[in-house]
Amino acid sequence: MLVEAVFLRWGHDFRDYSQASLKRRVLHAQKQMGVASVSALQERMLHDATAFSELLEHLTVPVSEMFRDPHYFRALRTQVVPVLRTYPSLKIWVAGCGAGEEPYSMAILLEEEGLLDRTMLYATDINPAALDKARAGIFSAEQVRLFTSNYQQAGGTRSFSDYYTADYGAVVLDQRLRRNITFADHSLATDSVFAETQFVSCRNVLIYFNRTLQDRALGLFHDSLAHRGFLGLGTKETMEFSAWKPRFEQVARAERIYRKVAQ
């Protein structure tokens, strides 16, 4: 009933999210928001936009890190970038971008490979608060040590400190990384394809969907991709049981990188 109410009142569709994961998040939200029951949580968010925004934070879990799974970005450099370099201009979609860690990581990789200036990066999410944070490009100084280690393992060719300015316990990413990124609201559950892209990266998002919604998202990625475009998923995600499996071929098995099959 809570999920139905969210959809009818606010237009966010969690009905095909994994039930076990969704239940954990709702109960956590109930506790953190100080309400006595799920019914009380539903009543509150129906009549209070601020309460809904807080609930959305708990339901979407925008937690990540820059260059998460460094071997994925290493594989992009060796398996995907050489093909992307053949295009005169590029469009890349990072779906479920959270607070921006992945699109900024992608921007750094593209900068080092000489491709950023001719690339438009679309970074989308359903969480407005996360998108606002992503647009700001500000991260805590405590995160930088992990980001730096990941960057080095991912094959970074410079010093990670080249890409940010440190000030008062926080770091601000360089403006040149942000100028080619468009952050926008987009739901894989309800919205349609908005651009033709050469590469889609959607990592650690499908694990929160049930099979129906996973197939819907994979269909969106397939329809968005240009001829022989690339798709990157999270290390715990697979196409193995999807109806879309025949439409893609594996490029890097361990890193979950696929390529659209020619039609």
C-alpha positions as CSV (number, residue, x, y, z in Angstrom):
1,M,0.0,0.0,0.0
2,L,2.9,2.4,0.7
3,V,4.5,1.7,-2.7
4,E,1.1,2.2,-4.4
5,A,0.6,5.5,-2.5
6,V,4.0,6.7,-3.5
7,F,3.2,6.0,-7.2
8,L,-0.2,7.6,-7.1
9,R,0.7,10.7,-5.1
10,W,4.3,11.4,-6.3
11,G,4.7,9.5,-9.5
12,H,7.7,7.4,-8.4
13,D,7.3,3.8,-9.2
14,F,8.8,1.3,-6.8
15,R,6.3,-1.5,-7.5
16,D,8.7,-3.7,-9.4
17,Y,11.7,-3.2,-7.0
18,S,13.0,-6.3,-5.2
19,Q,10.6,-6.8,-2.3
20,A,13.2,-8.0,0.2
21,S,15.4,-5.0,-0.5
22,L,12.5,-2.6,-0.5
23,K,11.1,-3.9,2.8
24,R,14.5,-3.4,4.5
25,R,14.7,0.2,3.2
26,V,11.1,1.0,4.3
27,L,11.6,-0.3,7.8
28,H,14.9,1.6,8.1
29,A,13.1,4.8,6.9
30,Q,10.4,4.2,9.4
31,K,12.9,4.0,12.2
32,Q,15.0,7.0,11.0
33,M,12.0,9.2,10.5
34,G,10.6,8.4,13.9
35,V,7.1,7.0,12.9
36,A,5.4,4.2,14.7
37,S,4.3,2.1,11.7
38,V,4.5,1.8,7.9
39,S,0.9,3.1,7.9
40,A,1.9,6.2,9.8
41,L,4.8,6.6,7.4
42,Q,2.4,6.4,4.5
43,E,0.1,9.0,6.0
44,R,3.0,11.4,6.6
45,M,4.5,11.2,3.2
46,L,1.1,11.6,1.5
47,H,0.6,15.0,3.0
48,D,4.2,16.3,3.4
49,A,6.5,16.8,0.5
50,T,9.5,17.2,2.8
51,A,8.7,13.8,4.4
52,F,8.4,12.2,0.9
53,S,11.8,13.7,-0.1
54,E,13.3,12.1,3.1
55,L,11.7,8.8,2.3
56,L,13.0,8.9,-1.2
57,E,16.5,9.3,0.2
58,H,16.1,6.1,2.1
59,L,14.5,4.2,-0.8
60,T,17.1,5.0,-3.4
61,V,20.3,4.6,-1.3
62,P,22.6,7.0,-3.3
63,V,25.9,5.5,-2.0
64,S,28.9,4.9,-4.2
65,E,32.5,5.8,-4.7
66,M,34.7,7.1,-7.5
67,F,36.2,4.4,-9.7
68,R,34.3,1.8,-7.8
69,D,35.5,-1.7,-9.0
70,P,38.7,-0.4,-10.6
71,H,39.0,-3.4,-12.9
72,Y,35.8,-2.2,-14.6
73,F,37.4,1.1,-15.6
74,R,40.6,-0.7,-16.6
75,A,38.5,-2.8,-19.0
76,L,36.8,0.3,-20.4
77,R,40.2,1.8,-21.2
78,T,41.4,-1.4,-23.1
79,Q,38.1,-2.8,-24.5
80,V,35.8,0.1,-25.1
81,V,37.7,3.3,-25.4
82,P,39.6,2.2,-28.6
83,V,36.2,1.9,-30.3
84,L,34.7,5.1,-28.9
85,R,37.7,6.9,-30.2
86,T,36.5,6.2,-33.8
87,Y,33.4,8.4,-33.3
88,P,33.6,12.1,-34.2
89,S,31.3,12.8,-31.2
90,L,30.0,10.7,-28.3
91,K,27.0,10.5,-26.1
92,I,27.3,8.4,-22.9
93,W,24.5,7.6,-20.5
94,V,25.2,6.9,-16.8
95,A,21.9,5.6,-15.4
96,G,21.4,5.7,-11.6
97,C,24.2,8.2,-11.1
98,G,23.5,8.9,-7.4
99,A,25.7,11.7,-6.1
100,G,27.8,11.7,-9.2
101,E,30.7,9.5,-8.4
102,E,30.4,7.4,-11.6
103,P,29.9,10.1,-14.1
104,Y,32.8,12.1,-12.7
105,S,35.0,9.0,-12.8
106,M,33.9,8.5,-16.4
107,A,34.7,12.2,-17.2
108,I,38.3,11.7,-15.8
109,L,38.8,8.6,-17.8
110,L,37.6,10.3,-21.0
111,E,39.8,13.4,-20.2
112,E,42.9,11.1,-20.0
113,E,42.0,9.3,-23.2
114,G,41.5,12.6,-25.1
115,L,37.7,12.1,-25.5
116,L,36.0,14.4,-23.0
117,D,35.8,17.5,-25.2
118,R,33.8,15.6,-27.8
119,T,31.6,13.8,-25.3
120,M,28.2,14.6,-23.8
121,L,27.6,12.7,-20.6
122,Y,24.0,12.2,-19.5
123,A,23.9,11.3,-15.8
124,T,20.4,10.4,-14.5
125,D,18.7,9.5,-11.3
126,I,15.3,9.6,-9.6
127,N,16.6,11.3,-6.5
128,P,16.5,15.1,-6.7
129,A,18.7,15.6,-3.6
130,A,21.3,13.2,-5.0
131,L,21.3,15.1,-8.4
132,D,21.8,18.4,-6.6
133,K,24.8,17.0,-4.8
134,A,26.1,15.6,-8.0
135,R,25.8,19.0,-9.8
136,A,27.9,20.6,-7.0
137,G,30.7,18.1,-7.4
138,I,31.7,18.4,-3.7
139,F,32.9,15.4,-1.7
140,S,34.2,15.0,1.8
141,A,38.0,14.9,2.3
142,E,37.7,11.5,4.1
143,Q,36.5,10.0,0.8
144,V,39.5,11.1,-1.2
145,R,41.9,8.5,0.1
146,L,39.6,5.7,-1.2
147,F,38.9,7.6,-4.4
148,T,42.7,8.0,-5.0
149,S,43.4,4.4,-4.4
150,N,40.6,3.3,-6.8
151,Y,41.8,5.8,-9.4
152,Q,45.3,4.4,-9.3
153,Q,44.1,0.8,-9.5
154,A,41.8,1.8,-12.4
155,G,44.9,2.8,-14.5
156,G,44.8,6.5,-13.9
157,T,47.7,8.3,-15.7
158,R,48.0,11.4,-13.6
159,S,47.8,12.4,-10.0
160,F,44.2,12.3,-8.7
161,S,44.8,15.6,-6.9
162,D,44.9,17.2,-10.4
163,Y,41.1,16.9,-10.5
164,Y,40.0,18.7,-7.4
165,T,40.6,21.6,-5.0
166,A,40.7,20.9,-1.3
167,D,39.1,23.4,1.1
168,Y,37.8,23.1,4.7
169,G,37.5,19.4,4.9
170,A,35.9,19.0,1.5
171,V,37.1,18.7,-2.1
172,V,35.5,20.4,-5.2
173,L,36.0,18.6,-8.5
174,D,37.4,20.7,-11.3
175,Q,34.9,22.6,-13.4
176,R,36.3,21.1,-16.6
177,L,34.9,17.7,-15.6
178,R,31.4,19.1,-15.0
179,R,30.9,21.2,-18.1
180,N,30.2,18.1,-20.3
181,I,27.9,16.4,-17.9
182,T,24.1,17.0,-17.9
183,F,22.4,15.8,-14.7
184,A,18.7,15.0,-15.1
185,D,15.8,13.2,-13.5
186,H,15.0,10.0,-15.2
187,S,13.2,6.8,-14.0
188,L,14.0,3.4,-15.4
189,A,10.6,2.3,-14.1
190,T,8.4,4.8,-15.9
191,D,10.4,7.0,-18.4
192,S,11.5,6.2,-22.0
193,V,14.6,6.6,-24.0
194,F,15.8,10.2,-24.5
195,A,18.9,10.0,-26.7
196,E,21.0,7.7,-28.9
197,T,24.2,6.8,-27.1
198,Q,27.4,4.9,-27.8
199,F,27.8,3.7,-24.3
200,V,25.5,3.1,-21.3
201,S,26.8,2.4,-17.9
202,C,24.3,1.3,-15.2
203,R,26.0,-0.3,-12.3
204,N,24.6,-1.7,-9.0
205,V,21.1,-0.5,-9.9
206,L,19.4,-3.6,-11.5
207,I,20.1,-5.6,-8.3
208,Y,17.4,-3.6,-6.6
209,F,14.8,-4.5,-9.4
210,N,12.7,-7.6,-9.9
211,R,13.0,-9.5,-13.1
212,T,10.2,-7.5,-14.9
213,L,11.8,-4.1,-14.1
214,Q,15.3,-5.5,-15.0
215,D,14.0,-6.4,-18.4
216,R,12.4,-3.0,-18.9
217,A,15.6,-1.3,-18.0
218,L,17.7,-3.5,-20.3
219,G,15.2,-2.8,-23.1
220,L,15.7,0.9,-22.6
221,F,19.5,0.5,-22.8
222,H,19.2,-1.6,-25.9
223,D,17.0,1.0,-27.6
224,S,19.2,3.9,-26.5
225,L,22.4,2.3,-27.9
226,A,23.6,3.1,-31.4
227,H,24.7,0.3,-33.7
228,R,27.2,-1.9,-31.9
229,G,27.1,0.3,-28.8
230,F,28.4,-0.8,-25.4
231,L,26.7,-1.5,-22.1
232,G,28.3,-1.8,-18.6
233,L,26.6,-3.4,-15.6
234,G,27.6,-4.0,-12.0
235,T,29.7,-7.0,-11.0
236,K,26.7,-8.7,-9.3
237,E,24.4,-8.1,-12.3
238,T,23.9,-10.3,-15.3
239,M,21.8,-10.7,-18.5
240,E,21.9,-14.5,-18.1
241,F,18.2,-14.9,-17.5
242,S,16.9,-11.9,-19.5
243,A,15.0,-11.9,-22.7
244,W,17.5,-9.3,-23.9
245,K,20.5,-11.7,-23.6
246,P,20.5,-12.6,-27.4
247,R,20.7,-8.9,-28.3
248,F,24.1,-8.5,-26.6
249,E,27.5,-10.2,-26.7
250,Q,30.0,-10.3,-23.9
251,V,33.1,-8.0,-24.2
252,A,34.5,-8.5,-20.7
253,R,32.9,-11.3,-18.7
254,A,34.2,-10.5,-15.2
255,E,33.6,-6.8,-15.6
256,R,30.1,-7.2,-17.1
257,I,30.7,-5.2,-20.2
258,Y,28.5,-6.1,-23.2
259,R,28.1,-4.9,-26.8
260,K,24.9,-4.6,-28.8
261,V,24.6,-7.3,-31.5
262,A,24.2,-6.0,-35.0
263,Q,20.7,-6.4,-36.3
